[in-house]
Amino acid sequence: MAESTVQQHPLAGWDKPELDLSSAEWQSSSRGLGDVQIAFVEGFIAMRNSGRPGGPSLIFTPAEWGAFVSGAREGEFDLT
């Protein structure tokens, strides 16, 4: 496999710490049917794809998480 030439650079204004997620307690949806898991770590909310637990996680502040959840409840992300 060819080596990737893509370099990752911190985003401007990125103020979130590098969190150690190795011992995070990941939670699935109440029915366990979703592909998304969340964990509460050091005052932040981490979200990952349960099908690729070793992949990257999105990190939210509590305010960002609240805005995301409110938007989802209001249908902001519906694709239909």
All heavy atoms as a GROMACS GRO file, in nm:
protein
  605
    1MET      N    1   0.084  -0.117   0.000
    1MET     CA    2   0.000   0.000   0.000
    1MET      C    3   0.089   0.123   0.000
    1MET      O    4   0.186   0.131   0.072
    1MET     CB    5  -0.092  -0.002   0.123
    1MET     CG    6  -0.181   0.118   0.133
    1MET     SD    7  -0.292   0.114   0.276
    1MET     CE    8  -0.409  -0.007   0.220
    2ALA      N    9   0.053   0.222  -0.080
    2ALA     CA   10   0.131   0.345  -0.090
    2ALA      C   11   0.119   0.426   0.038
    2ALA      O   12   0.014   0.430   0.101
    2ALA     CB   13   0.082   0.428  -0.208
    3GLU      N   14   0.228   0.490   0.072
    3GLU     CA   15   0.228   0.574   0.192
    3GLU      C   16   0.151   0.702   0.165
    3GLU      O   17   0.161   0.761   0.058
    3GLU     CB   18   0.373   0.607   0.229
    3GLU     CG   19   0.384   0.680   0.360
    3GLU     CD   20   0.529   0.698   0.400
    3GLU    OE1   21   0.610   0.611   0.368
    3GLU    OE2   22   0.558   0.801   0.460
    4SER      N   23   0.072   0.745   0.262
    4SER     CA   24  -0.009   0.865   0.246
    4SER      C   25   0.079   0.988   0.246
    4SER      O   26   0.175   0.999   0.320
    4SER     CB   27  -0.110   0.874   0.361
    4SER     OG   28  -0.176   0.997   0.355
    5THR      N   29   0.046   1.082   0.158
    5THR     CA   30   0.119   1.209   0.155
    5THR      C   31   0.039   1.319   0.222
    5THR      O   32   0.080   1.433   0.223
    5THR     CB   33   0.149   1.249   0.009
    5THR    OG1   34   0.025   1.259  -0.062
    5THR    CG2   35   0.240   1.149  -0.058
    6VAL      N   36  -0.078   1.286   0.276
    6VAL     CA   37  -0.161   1.385   0.343
    6VAL      C   38  -0.105   1.411   0.482
    6VAL      O   39  -0.078   1.320   0.557
    6VAL     CB   40  -0.308   1.335   0.354
    6VAL    CG1   41  -0.391   1.435   0.433
    6VAL    CG2   42  -0.366   1.311   0.217
    7GLN      N   43  -0.086   1.538   0.514
    7GLN     CA   44  -0.037   1.575   0.646
    7GLN      C   45  -0.151   1.637   0.724
    7GLN      O   46  -0.231   1.712   0.669
    7GLN     CB   47   0.077   1.675   0.635
    7GLN     CG   48   0.200   1.617   0.569
    7GLN     CD   49   0.310   1.721   0.561
    7GLN    OE1   50   0.296   1.833   0.609
    7GLN    NE2   51   0.421   1.683   0.501
    8GLN      N   52  -0.158   1.605   0.852
    8GLN     CA   53  -0.262   1.662   0.935
    8GLN      C   54  -0.205   1.783   1.008
    8GLN      O   55  -0.097   1.777   1.066
    8GLN     CB   56  -0.313   1.560   1.036
    8GLN     CG   57  -0.387   1.447   0.970
    8GLN     CD   58  -0.449   1.354   1.072
    8GLN    OE1   59  -0.441   1.376   1.191
    8GLN    NE2   60  -0.512   1.249   1.024
    9HIS      N   61  -0.279   1.894   1.000
    9HIS     CA   62  -0.238   2.017   1.066
    9HIS      C   63  -0.346   2.057   1.165
    9HIS      O   64  -0.464   2.042   1.135
    9HIS     CB   65  -0.221   2.130   0.963
    9HIS     CG   66  -0.115   2.101   0.862
    9HIS    ND1   67   0.019   2.112   0.888
    9HIS    CD2   68  -0.125   2.059   0.734
    9HIS    CE1   69   0.088   2.079   0.780
    9HIS    NE2   70   0.002   2.046   0.685
   10PRO      N   71  -0.309   2.109   1.280
   10PRO     CA   72  -0.411   2.157   1.374
   10PRO      C   73  -0.495   2.266   1.308
   10PRO      O   74  -0.444   2.346   1.231
   10PRO     CB   75  -0.330   2.214   1.491
   10PRO     CG   76  -0.193   2.157   1.476
   10PRO     CD   77  -0.175   2.127   1.330
   11LEU      N   78  -0.623   2.266   1.337
   11LEU     CA   79  -0.712   2.368   1.283
   11LEU      C   80  -0.690   2.500   1.355
   11LEU      O   81  -0.664   2.502   1.476
   11LEU     CB   82  -0.858   2.325   1.299
   11LEU     CG   83  -0.897   2.195   1.229
   11LEU    CD1   84  -1.040   2.158   1.265
   11LEU    CD2   85  -0.882   2.210   1.078
   12ALA      N   86  -0.701   2.608   1.282
   12ALA     CA   87  -0.688   2.740   1.343
   12ALA      C   88  -0.797   2.755   1.450
   12ALA      O   89  -0.912   2.722   1.426
   12ALA     CB   90  -0.703   2.848   1.237
   13GLY      N   91  -0.759   2.801   1.565
   13GLY     CA   92  -0.855   2.820   1.673
   13GLY      C   93  -0.890   2.692   1.748
   13GLY      O   94  -0.976   2.692   1.833
   14TRP      N   95  -0.825   2.582   1.718
   14TRP     CA   96  -0.852   2.454   1.783
   14TRP      C   97  -0.806   2.464   1.926
   14TRP      O   98  -0.687   2.482   1.955
   14TRP     CB   99  -0.779   2.342   1.711
   14TRP     CG  100  -0.804   2.207   1.766
   14TRP    CD1  101  -0.720   2.136   1.846
   14TRP    CD2  102  -0.918   2.124   1.745
   14TRP    NE1  103  -0.776   2.015   1.877
   14TRP    CE2  104  -0.897   2.004   1.817
   14TRP    CE3  105  -1.037   2.138   1.676
   14TRP    CZ2  106  -0.990   1.901   1.818
   14TRP    CZ3  107  -1.128   2.036   1.678
   14TRP    CH2  108  -1.103   1.920   1.748
   15ASP      N  109  -0.900   2.453   2.021
   15ASP     CA  110  -0.865   2.471   2.161
   15ASP      C  111  -0.899   2.349   2.245
   15ASP      O  112  -0.921   2.359   2.364
   15ASP     CB  113  -0.935   2.595   2.217
   15ASP     CG  114  -1.087   2.587   2.205
   15ASP    OD1  115  -1.138   2.495   2.140
   15ASP    OD2  116  -1.154   2.674   2.262
   16LYS      N  117  -0.904   2.234   2.180
   16LYS     CA  118  -0.938   2.112   2.252
   16LYS      C  119  -0.811   2.030   2.276
   16LYS      O  120  -0.726   2.021   2.189
   16LYS     CB  121  -1.041   2.031   2.174
   16LYS     CG  122  -1.170   2.109   2.160
   16LYS     CD  123  -1.269   2.036   2.074
   16LYS     CE  124  -1.388   2.126   2.054
   16LYS     NZ  125  -1.426   2.142   1.919
   17PRO      N  126  -0.800   1.971   2.393
   17PRO     CA  127  -0.679   1.894   2.424
   17PRO      C  128  -0.679   1.760   2.352
   17PRO      O  129  -0.782   1.712   2.305
   17PRO     CB  130  -0.690   1.874   2.576
   17PRO     CG  131  -0.837   1.871   2.600
   17PRO     CD  132  -0.896   1.971   2.504
   18GLU      N  133  -0.564   1.701   2.344
   18GLU     CA  134  -0.553   1.563   2.298
   18GLU      C  135  -0.600   1.477   2.414
   18GLU      O  136  -0.537   1.472   2.518
   18GLU     CB  137  -0.408   1.529   2.262
   18GLU     CG  138  -0.357   1.598   2.138
   18GLU     CD  139  -0.423   1.544   2.012
   18GLU    OE1  140  -0.451   1.422   2.005
   18GLU    OE2  141  -0.445   1.624   1.920
   19LEU      N  142  -0.715   1.412   2.399
   19LEU     CA  143  -0.772   1.333   2.507
   19LEU      C  144  -0.726   1.188   2.498
   19LEU      O  145  -0.714   1.134   2.388
   19LEU     CB  146  -0.925   1.337   2.501
   19LEU     CG  147  -0.990   1.473   2.516
   19LEU    CD1  148  -1.140   1.462   2.496
   19LEU    CD2  149  -0.959   1.533   2.651
   20ASP      N  150  -0.701   1.128   2.612
   20ASP     CA  151  -0.671   0.985   2.617
   20ASP      C  152  -0.804   0.911   2.622
   20ASP      O  153  -0.871   0.910   2.725
   20ASP     CB  154  -0.586   0.953   2.740
   20ASP     CG  155  -0.554   0.804   2.752
   20ASP    OD1  156  -0.586   0.727   2.659
   20ASP    OD2  157  -0.498   0.767   2.856
   21LEU      N  158  -0.842   0.850   2.511
   21LEU     CA  159  -0.970   0.780   2.502
   21LEU      C  160  -0.957   0.631   2.526
   21LEU      O  161  -1.054   0.557   2.513
   21LEU     CB  162  -1.032   0.806   2.364
   21LEU     CG  163  -1.057   0.953   2.330
   21LEU    CD1  164  -1.109   0.966   2.187
   21LEU    CD2  165  -1.152   1.017   2.428
   22SER      N  166  -0.837   0.585   2.563
   22SER     CA  167  -0.813   0.441   2.578
   22SER      C  168  -0.898   0.378   2.688
   22SER      O  169  -0.930   0.260   2.680
   22SER     CB  170  -0.665   0.414   2.602
   22SER     OG  171  -0.623   0.475   2.722
   23SER      N  172  -0.932   0.454   2.790
   23SER     CA  173  -1.014   0.397   2.898
   23SER      C  174  -1.154   0.460   2.904
   23SER      O  175  -1.224   0.447   3.004
   23SER     CB  176  -0.943   0.413   3.032
   23SER     OG  177  -0.924   0.549   3.061
   24ALA      N  178  -1.193   0.526   2.795
   24ALA     CA  179  -1.325   0.589   2.791
   24ALA      C  180  -1.435   0.484   2.797
   24ALA      O  181  -1.419   0.373   2.745
   24ALA     CB  182  -1.340   0.671   2.662
   25GLU      N  183  -1.544   0.519   2.861
   25GLU     CA  184  -1.661   0.431   2.868
   25GLU      C  185  -1.758   0.474   2.758
   25GLU      O  186  -1.835   0.567   2.775
   25GLU     CB  187  -1.726   0.440   3.006
   25GLU     CG  188  -1.637   0.385   3.116
   25GLU     CD  189  -1.705   0.387   3.251
   25GLU    OE1  190  -1.830   0.379   3.257
   25GLU    OE2  191  -1.632   0.398   3.350
   26TRP      N  192  -1.751   0.404   2.646
   26TRP     CA  193  -1.830   0.436   2.528
   26TRP      C  194  -1.973   0.388   2.546
   26TRP      O  195  -1.996   0.279   2.595
   26TRP     CB  196  -1.768   0.376   2.404
   26TRP     CG  197  -1.636   0.438   2.372
   26TRP    CD1  198  -1.513   0.390   2.407
   26TRP    CD2  199  -1.613   0.560   2.304
   26TRP    NE1  200  -1.416   0.475   2.363
   26TRP    CE2  201  -1.475   0.581   2.299
   26TRP    CE3  202  -1.698   0.655   2.246
   26TRP    CZ2  203  -1.419   0.692   2.239
   26TRP    CZ3  204  -1.641   0.766   2.185
   26TRP    CH2  205  -1.503   0.783   2.182
   27GLN      N  206  -2.068   0.472   2.505
   27GLN     CA  207  -2.211   0.440   2.517
   27GLN      C  208  -2.273   0.443   2.378
   27GLN      O  209  -2.247   0.534   2.300
   27GLN     CB  210  -2.281   0.543   2.605
   27GLN     CG  211  -2.223   0.554   2.743
   27GLN     CD  212  -2.283   0.671   2.819
   27GLN    OE1  213  -2.394   0.714   2.792
   27GLN    NE2  214  -2.208   0.723   2.915
   28SER      N  215  -2.357   0.343   2.351
   28SER     CA  216  -2.433   0.339   2.227
   28SER      C  217  -2.571   0.395   2.252
   28SER      O  218  -2.609   0.425   2.365
   28SER     CB  219  -2.444   0.195   2.175
   28SER     OG  220  -2.317   0.146   2.141
   29SER      N  221  -2.650   0.404   2.146
   29SER     CA  222  -2.788   0.451   2.162
   29SER      C  223  -2.862   0.357   2.255
   29SER      O  224  -2.820   0.244   2.278
   29SER     CB  225  -2.858   0.458   2.026
   29SER     OG  226  -2.874   0.328   1.973
   30SER      N  227  -2.974   0.402   2.308
   30SER     CA  228  -3.049   0.323   2.404
   30SER      C  229  -3.091   0.188   2.347
   30SER      O  230  -3.106   0.091   2.420
   30SER     CB  231  -3.171   0.400   2.454
   30SER     OG  232  -3.255   0.432   2.346
   31ARG      N  233  -3.111   0.180   2.218
   31ARG     CA  234  -3.148   0.053   2.154
   31ARG      C  235  -3.026  -0.023   2.104
   31ARG      O  236  -3.037  -0.137   2.064
   31ARG     CB  237  -3.243   0.079   2.038
   31ARG     CG  238  -3.374   0.137   2.082
   31ARG     CD  239  -3.464   0.154   1.965
   31ARG     NE  240  -3.588   0.220   2.006
   31ARG     CZ  241  -3.680   0.259   1.923
   31ARG    NH1  242  -3.664   0.242   1.793
   31ARG    NH2  243  -3.788   0.317   1.967
   32GLY      N  244  -2.913   0.041   2.103
   32GLY     CA  245  -2.793  -0.025   2.055
   32GLY      C  246  -2.791  -0.048   1.906
   32GLY      O  247  -2.715  -0.128   1.855
   33LEU      N  248  -2.875   0.026   1.831
   33LEU     CA  249  -2.886   0.005   1.688
   33LEU      C  250  -2.799   0.100   1.606
   33LEU      O  251  -2.776   0.076   1.489
   33LEU     CB  252  -3.032   0.021   1.643
   33LEU     CG  253  -3.132  -0.074   1.708
   33LEU    CD1  254  -3.274  -0.036   1.668
   33LEU    CD2  255  -3.102  -0.217   1.671
   34GLY      N  256  -2.754   0.206   1.666
   34GLY     CA  257  -2.679   0.306   1.592
   34GLY      C  258  -2.534   0.269   1.572
   34GLY      O  259  -2.480   0.180   1.636
   35ASP      N  260  -2.472   0.337   1.480
   35ASP     CA  261  -2.331   0.317   1.453
   35ASP      C  262  -2.244   0.418   1.526
   35ASP      O  263  -2.125   0.423   1.507
   35ASP     CB  264  -2.303   0.328   1.304
   35ASP     CG  265  -2.359   0.211   1.226
   35ASP    OD1  266  -2.371   0.102   1.285
   35ASP    OD2  267  -2.388   0.228   1.107
   36VAL      N  268  -2.306   0.501   1.608
   36VAL     CA  269  -2.234   0.607   1.677
   36VAL      C  270  -2.229   0.576   1.826
   36VAL      O  271  -2.325   0.530   1.884
   36VAL     CB  272  -2.303   0.743   1.653
   36VAL    CG1  273  -2.240   0.852   1.737
   36VAL    CG2  274  -2.298   0.780   1.506
   37GLN      N  275  -2.113   0.602   1.884
   37GLN     CA  276  -2.097   0.588   2.028
   37GLN      C  277  -2.043   0.720   2.082
   37GLN      O  278  -1.970   0.791   2.012
   37GLN     CB  279  -1.998   0.477   2.062
   37GLN     CG  280  -2.044   0.340   2.024
   37GLN     CD  281  -1.938   0.235   2.055
   37GLN    OE1  282  -1.821   0.254   2.027
   37GLN    NE2  283  -1.982   0.126   2.115
   38ILE      N  284  -2.077   0.752   2.207
   38ILE     CA  285  -2.024   0.871   2.271
   38ILE      C  286  -1.961   0.833   2.404
   38ILE      O  287  -1.994   0.732   2.464
   38ILE     CB  288  -2.132   0.980   2.291
   38ILE    CG1  289  -2.242   0.930   2.385
   38ILE    CG2  290  -2.187   1.027   2.157
   38ILE    CD1  291  -2.336   1.041   2.431
   39ALA      N  292  -1.870   0.920   2.448
   39ALA     CA  293  -1.806   0.903   2.579
   39ALA      C  294  -1.784   1.042   2.636
   39ALA      O  295  -1.755   1.138   2.563
   39ALA     CB  296  -1.674   0.830   2.566
   40PHE      N  297  -1.798   1.055   2.767
   40PHE     CA  298  -1.774   1.180   2.838
   40PHE      C  299  -1.636   1.170   2.901
   40PHE      O  300  -1.612   1.085   2.986
   40PHE     CB  301  -1.882   1.203   2.942
   40PHE     CG  302  -2.020   1.213   2.880
   40PHE    CD1  303  -2.100   1.101   2.869
   40PHE    CD2  304  -2.065   1.334   2.832
   40PHE    CE1  305  -2.226   1.109   2.811
   40PHE    CE2  306  -2.191   1.344   2.772
   40PHE     CZ  307  -2.271   1.231   2.762
   41VAL      N  308  -1.544   1.255   2.855
   41VAL     CA  309  -1.404   1.246   2.898
   41VAL      C  310  -1.352   1.386   2.930
   41VAL      O  311  -1.352   1.473   2.843
   41VAL     CB  312  -1.317   1.182   2.788
   41VAL    CG1  313  -1.172   1.173   2.832
   41VAL    CG2  314  -1.370   1.045   2.748
   42GLU      N  315  -1.309   1.405   3.052
   42GLU     CA  316  -1.243   1.528   3.096
   42GLU      C  317  -1.321   1.654   3.059
   42GLU      O  318  -1.264   1.755   3.017
   42GLU     CB  319  -1.102   1.534   3.038
   42GLU     CG  320  -1.012   1.421   3.083
   42GLU     CD  321  -0.873   1.427   3.020
   42GLU    OE1  322  -0.826   1.538   2.990
   42GLU    OE2  323  -0.813   1.320   3.001
   43GLY      N  324  -1.453   1.651   3.071
   43GLY     CA  325  -1.535   1.768   3.043
   43GLY      C  326  -1.570   1.786   2.896
   43GLY      O  327  -1.631   1.885   2.860
   44PHE      N  328  -1.532   1.692   2.812
   44PHE     CA  329  -1.564   1.697   2.670
   44PHE      C  330  -1.648   1.576   2.634
   44PHE      O  331  -1.658   1.480   2.710
   44PHE     CB  332  -1.435   1.695   2.585
   44PHE     CG  333  -1.353   1.820   2.600
   44PHE    CD1  334  -1.255   1.829   2.697
   44PHE    CD2  335  -1.374   1.928   2.516
   44PHE    CE1  336  -1.180   1.944   2.711
   44PHE    CE2  337  -1.299   2.044   2.530
   44PHE     CZ  338  -1.202   2.052   2.628
   45ILE      N  339  -1.707   1.579   2.514
   45ILE     CA  340  -1.785   1.466   2.463
   45ILE      C  341  -1.714   1.417   2.338
   45ILE      O  342  -1.687   1.495   2.245
   45ILE     CB  343  -1.930   1.507   2.430
   45ILE    CG1  344  -2.005   1.553   2.556
   45ILE    CG2  345  -2.005   1.390   2.368
   45ILE    CD1  346  -1.990   1.697   2.588
   46ALA      N  347  -1.678   1.289   2.338
   46ALA     CA  348  -1.615   1.227   2.222
   46ALA      C  349  -1.719   1.142   2.150
   46ALA      O  350  -1.803   1.079   2.213
   46ALA     CB  351  -1.498   1.140   2.266
   47MET      N  352  -1.715   1.142   2.018
   47MET     CA  353  -1.808   1.063   1.938
   47MET      C  354  -1.727   0.985   1.834
   47MET      O  355  -1.635   1.039   1.773
   47MET     CB  356  -1.909   1.153   1.868
   47MET     CG  357  -2.014   1.079   1.789
   47MET     SD  358  -2.151   1.184   1.732
   47MET     CE  359  -2.071   1.287   1.611
   48ARG      N  360  -1.762   0.856   1.819
   48ARG     CA  361  -1.690   0.772   1.723
   48ARG      C  362  -1.785   0.678   1.651
   48ARG      O  363  -1.899   0.657   1.693
   48ARG     CB  364  -1.581   0.691   1.793
   48ARG     CG  365  -1.636   0.578   1.880
   48ARG     CD  366  -1.525   0.497   1.941
   48ARG     NE  367  -1.580   0.385   2.018
   48ARG     CZ  368  -1.508   0.302   2.089
   48ARG    NH1  369  -1.377   0.318   2.096
   48ARG    NH2  370  -1.565   0.203   2.153
   49ASN      N  371  -1.736   0.620   1.544
   49ASN     CA  372  -1.808   0.518   1.469
   49ASN      C  373  -1.781   0.385   1.537
   49ASN      O  374  -1.667   0.341   1.546
   49ASN     CB  375  -1.755   0.518   1.324
   49ASN     CG  376  -1.819   0.413   1.237
   49ASN    OD1  377  -1.875   0.315   1.285
   49ASN    ND2  378  -1.810   0.433   1.108
   50SER      N  379  -1.886   0.318   1.585
   50SER     CA  380  -1.866   0.193   1.657
   50SER      C  381  -1.812   0.082   1.568
   50SER      O  382  -1.751  -0.012   1.616
   50SER     CB  383  -1.997   0.147   1.723
   50SER     OG  384  -2.095   0.118   1.625
   51GLY      N  385  -1.832   0.094   1.438
   51GLY     CA  386  -1.779  -0.005   1.344
   51GLY      C  387  -1.630   0.008   1.324
   51GLY      O  388  -1.565  -0.084   1.273
   52ARG      N  389  -1.573   0.124   1.361
   52ARG     CA  390  -1.428   0.148   1.349
   52ARG      C  391  -1.378   0.214   1.477
   52ARG      O  392  -1.338   0.330   1.478
   52ARG     CB  393  -1.401   0.239   1.229
   52ARG     CG  394  -1.441   0.175   1.097
   52ARG     CD  395  -1.400   0.258   0.981
   52ARG     NE  396  -1.254   0.276   0.986
   52ARG     CZ  397  -1.190   0.366   0.914
   52ARG    NH1  398  -1.255   0.444   0.833
   52ARG    NH2  399  -1.059   0.377   0.922
   53PRO      N  400  -1.382   0.141   1.588
   53PRO     CA  401  -1.346   0.202   1.717
   53PRO      C  402  -1.204   0.255   1.723
   53PRO      O  403  -1.175   0.343   1.804
   53PRO     CB  404  -1.369   0.090   1.817
   53PRO     CG  405  -1.372  -0.036   1.738
   53PRO     CD  406  -1.418   0.000   1.601
   54GLY      N  407  -1.116   0.208   1.639
   54GLY     CA  408  -0.979   0.258   1.638
   54GLY      C  409  -0.961   0.380   1.549
   54GLY      O  410  -0.854   0.439   1.544
   55GLY      N  411  -1.067   0.419   1.480
   55GLY     CA  412  -1.062   0.535   1.391
   55GLY      C  413  -1.068   0.665   1.470
   55GLY      O  414  -1.071   0.666   1.593
   56PRO      N  415  -1.073   0.776   1.399
   56PRO     CA  416  -1.075   0.906   1.468
   56PRO      C  417  -1.206   0.929   1.541
   56PRO      O  418  -1.310   0.873   1.507
   56PRO     CB  419  -1.058   1.006   1.354
   56PRO     CG  420  -1.105   0.935   1.232
   56PRO     CD  421  -1.075   0.789   1.255
   57SER      N  422  -1.200   1.012   1.642
   57SER     CA  423  -1.318   1.053   1.719
   57SER      C  424  -1.337   1.203   1.704
   57SER      O  425  -1.240   1.278   1.694
   57SER     CB  426  -1.300   1.022   1.868
   57SER     OG  427  -1.290   0.883   1.888
   58LEU      N  428  -1.461   1.245   1.700
   58LEU     CA  429  -1.492   1.387   1.703
   58LEU      C  430  -1.498   1.430   1.849
   58LEU      O  431  -1.552   1.358   1.932
   58LEU     CB  432  -1.626   1.414   1.636
   58LEU     CG  433  -1.636   1.377   1.489
   58LEU    CD1  434  -1.780   1.397   1.440
   58LEU    CD2  435  -1.540   1.459   1.405
   59ILE      N  436  -1.446   1.547   1.879
   59ILE     CA  437  -1.446   1.597   2.016
   59ILE      C  438  -1.529   1.725   2.020
   59ILE      O  439  -1.509   1.817   1.941
   59ILE     CB  440  -1.302   1.628   2.064
   59ILE    CG1  441  -1.211   1.506   2.046
   59ILE    CG2  442  -1.304   1.677   2.210
   59ILE    CD1  443  -1.251   1.383   2.122
   60PHE      N  444  -1.625   1.729   2.113
   60PHE     CA  445  -1.715   1.843   2.128
   60PHE      C  446  -1.699   1.904   2.268
   60PHE      O  447  -1.682   1.831   2.366
   60PHE     CB  448  -1.862   1.799   2.116
   60PHE     CG  449  -1.900   1.744   1.982
   60PHE    CD1  450  -1.890   1.608   1.956
   60PHE    CD2  451  -1.948   1.828   1.883
   60PHE    CE1  452  -1.928   1.556   1.833
   60PHE    CE2  453  -1.986   1.777   1.759
   60PHE     CZ  454  -1.976   1.641   1.734
   61THR      N  455  -1.712   2.035   2.277
   61THR     CA  456  -1.729   2.099   2.407
   61THR      C  457  -1.875   2.077   2.447
   61THR      O  458  -1.958   2.044   2.361
   61THR     CB  459  -1.702   2.251   2.400
   61THR    OG1  460  -1.800   2.312   2.316
   61THR    CG2  461  -1.560   2.281   2.351
   62PRO      N  462  -1.911   2.097   2.573
   62PRO     CA  463  -2.051   2.084   2.611
   62PRO      C  464  -2.144   2.176   2.530
   62PRO      O  465  -2.254   2.135   2.491
   62PRO     CB  466  -2.052   2.118   2.760
   62PRO     CG  467  -1.916   2.076   2.807
   62PRO     CD  468  -1.824   2.112   2.692
   63ALA      N  469  -2.101   2.298   2.502
   63ALA     CA  470  -2.184   2.391   2.423
   63ALA      C  471  -2.202   2.340   2.280
   63ALA      O  472  -2.312   2.346   2.224
   63ALA     CB  473  -2.123   2.530   2.423
   64GLU      N  474  -2.095   2.290   2.220
   64GLU     CA  475  -2.104   2.235   2.084
   64GLU      C  476  -2.195   2.114   2.082
   64GLU      O  477  -2.275   2.097   1.989
   64GLU     CB  478  -1.965   2.197   2.032
   64GLU     CG  479  -1.875   2.315   2.006
   64GLU     CD  480  -1.731   2.274   1.982
   64GLU    OE1  481  -1.685   2.170   2.033
   64GLU    OE2  482  -1.661   2.350   1.911
   65TRP      N  483  -2.181   2.027   2.182
   65TRP     CA  484  -2.265   1.907   2.189
   65TRP      C  485  -2.412   1.946   2.202
   65TRP      O  486  -2.498   1.890   2.134
   65TRP     CB  487  -2.222   1.818   2.304
   65TRP     CG  488  -2.301   1.692   2.311
   65TRP    CD1  489  -2.396   1.659   2.404
   65TRP    CD2  490  -2.296   1.581   2.222
   65TRP    NE1  491  -2.448   1.536   2.376
   65TRP    CE2  492  -2.388   1.486   2.264
   65TRP    CE3  493  -2.220   1.554   2.108
   65TRP    CZ2  494  -2.409   1.365   2.200
   65TRP    CZ3  495  -2.239   1.434   2.042
   65TRP    CH2  496  -2.333   1.341   2.088
   66GLY      N  497  -2.441   2.044   2.287
   66GLY     CA  498  -2.579   2.089   2.303
   66GLY      C  499  -2.637   2.142   2.173
   66GLY      O  500  -2.751   2.113   2.137
   67ALA      N  501  -2.558   2.218   2.099
   67ALA     CA  502  -2.604   2.271   1.970
   67ALA      C  503  -2.625   2.158   1.870
   67ALA      O  504  -2.723   2.158   1.794
   67ALA     CB  505  -2.503   2.372   1.916
   68PHE      N  506  -2.537   2.060   1.869
   68PHE     CA  507  -2.550   1.945   1.779
   68PHE      C  508  -2.678   1.866   1.811
   68PHE      O  509  -2.756   1.835   1.721
   68PHE     CB  510  -2.428   1.854   1.791
   68PHE     CG  511  -2.440   1.724   1.718
   68PHE    CD1  512  -2.430   1.719   1.581
   68PHE    CD2  513  -2.465   1.606   1.787
   68PHE    CE1  514  -2.443   1.599   1.512
   68PHE    CE2  515  -2.477   1.486   1.721
   68PHE     CZ  516  -2.466   1.482   1.582
   69VAL      N  517  -2.699   1.835   1.937
   69VAL     CA  518  -2.818   1.758   1.977
   69VAL      C  519  -2.945   1.835   1.945
   69VAL      O  520  -3.042   1.779   1.892
   69VAL     CB  521  -2.810   1.718   2.127
   69VAL    CG1  522  -2.942   1.660   2.175
   69VAL    CG2  523  -2.696   1.619   2.148
   70SER      N  524  -2.947   1.966   1.973
   70SER     CA  525  -3.065   2.048   1.943
   70SER      C  526  -3.093   2.048   1.792
   70SER      O  527  -3.208   2.034   1.749
   70SER     CB  528  -3.045   2.192   1.991
   70SER     OG  529  -3.042   2.196   2.131
   71GLY      N  530  -2.988   2.062   1.713
   71GLY     CA  531  -3.005   2.060   1.568
   71GLY      C  532  -3.058   1.927   1.518
   71GLY      O  533  -3.144   1.921   1.430
   72ALA      N  534  -3.007   1.819   1.575
   72ALA     CA  535  -3.054   1.686   1.534
   72ALA      C  536  -3.201   1.667   1.570
   72ALA      O  537  -3.280   1.615   1.490
   72ALA     CB  538  -2.969   1.578   1.600
   73ARG      N  539  -3.239   1.712   1.689
   73ARG     CA  540  -3.380   1.700   1.731
   73ARG      C  541  -3.473   1.781   1.642
   73ARG      O  542  -3.587   1.743   1.619
   73ARG     CB  543  -3.395   1.746   1.876
   73ARG     CG  544  -3.343   1.647   1.975
   73ARG     CD  545  -3.364   1.695   2.117
   73ARG     NE  546  -3.315   1.596   2.210
   73ARG     CZ  547  -3.269   1.624   2.331
   73ARG    NH1  548  -3.268   1.750   2.374
   73ARG    NH2  549  -3.226   1.528   2.409
   74GLU      N  550  -3.424   1.893   1.591
   74GLU     CA  551  -3.505   1.980   1.506
   74GLU      C  552  -3.500   1.940   1.359
   74GLU      O  553  -3.559   2.007   1.276
   74GLU     CB  554  -3.460   2.125   1.524
   74GLU     CG  555  -3.486   2.177   1.664
   74GLU     CD  556  -3.424   2.313   1.689
   74GLU    OE1  557  -3.367   2.374   1.596
   74GLU    OE2  558  -3.432   2.360   1.803
   75GLY      N  559  -3.429   1.833   1.326
   75GLY     CA  560  -3.423   1.784   1.188
   75GLY      C  561  -3.323   1.855   1.100
   75GLY      O  562  -3.324   1.840   0.978
   76GLU      N  563  -3.231   1.930   1.159
   76GLU     CA  564  -3.134   2.007   1.083
   76GLU      C  565  -3.048   1.919   0.992
   76GLU      O  566  -3.001   1.964   0.887
   76GLU     CB  567  -3.044   2.084   1.180
   76GLU     CG  568  -2.944   2.174   1.114
   76GLU     CD  569  -2.864   2.255   1.216
   76GLU    OE1  570  -2.911   2.273   1.329
   76GLU    OE2  571  -2.754   2.297   1.180
   77PHE      N  572  -3.027   1.795   1.029
   77PHE     CA  573  -2.938   1.706   0.954
   77PHE      C  574  -3.012   1.602   0.872
   77PHE      O  575  -2.949   1.513   0.815
   77PHE     CB  576  -2.839   1.638   1.051
   77PHE     CG  577  -2.770   1.736   1.142
   77PHE    CD1  578  -2.798   1.738   1.277
   77PHE    CD2  579  -2.681   1.829   1.091
   77PHE    CE1  580  -2.736   1.828   1.362
   77PHE    CE2  581  -2.618   1.921   1.175
   77PHE     CZ  582  -2.645   1.921   1.310
   78ASP      N  583  -3.144   1.611   0.865
   78ASP     CA  584  -3.221   1.515   0.786
   78ASP      C  585  -3.184   1.528   0.639
   78ASP      O  586  -3.177   1.639   0.585
   78ASP     CB  587  -3.371   1.537   0.803
   78ASP     CG  588  -3.421   1.495   0.941
   78ASP    OD1  589  -3.343   1.436   1.017
   78ASP    OD2  590  -3.538   1.524   0.972
   79LEU      N  591  -3.163   1.416   0.574
   79LEU     CA  592  -3.123   1.416   0.434
   79LEU      C  593  -3.241   1.402   0.339
   79LEU      O  594  -3.223   1.406   0.217
   79LEU     CB  595  -3.022   1.305   0.409
   79LEU     CG  596  -2.892   1.316   0.491
   79LEU    CD1  597  -2.804   1.195   0.465
   79LEU    CD2  598  -2.819   1.444   0.458
   80THR      N  599  -3.360   1.380   0.392
   80THR     CA  600  -3.476   1.360   0.303
   80THR      C  601  -3.555   1.487   0.287
   80THR      O  602  -3.542   1.582   0.355
   80THR     CB  603  -3.569   1.251   0.359
   80THR    OG1  604  -3.610   1.287   0.490
   80THR    CG2  605  -3.499   1.118   0.360
   0.00000   0.00000   0.00000
